Amino acid sequence: MVGGNSLEAISSPLAINSLTLASLFEVENDVLLMQKICWCESFDDPKALNESSGALGRCQMIPQTRNYVERKWGIEIDWENPDEQLYACQRLLNEEGTKHWAQTEFCWNK
């Protein structure tokens, strides 16, 4: 299980003091992009399930991607927990970009 909310960690005074102004804008843009992706993928519904692909949650991660990120990061994610879904989605976006959500780019890239 993942500890803490990644968005809370970003907005803590300690984190803000250690970030440059440019990186704060980058973080804000990444958070906004993740919100758009979640809206386009599931209407930001943490319980959304695509029966045909098995895609689950706010950003509709397919089973292969869920297994991949748990192995890559060496952690177990509670996929029923909306905050942990968001953590995984945001971290994957930060590390690998938008390729995992390319099919809905027409929606979130406006």
Stockholm file with secondary structure:
# STOCKHOLM 1.0

chainA/1-110         MVGGNSLEAISSPLAINSLTLASLFEVENDVLLMQKICWCESFDDPKALNESSGALGRCQMIPQTRNYVERKWGIEIDWENPDEQLYACQRLLNEEGTKHWAQTEFCWNK
#=GR chainA/1-110 SS CCCSCHHHHHTSHHHHHHSCHHHHHHHHHHHHHHHHHHHHHHTTCTTCBCTTTCCBTTTTBCHHHHHHHHHHHTCCCCTTCHHHHHHHHHHHHHHHTTGGGGGGHHHHCC
#=GC SS_cons         CCCSCHHHHHTSHHHHHHSCHHHHHHHHHHHHHHHHHHHHHHTTCTTCBCTTTCCBTTTTBCHHHHHHHHHHHTCCCCTTCHHHHHHHHHHHHHHHTTGGGGGGHHHHCC
//
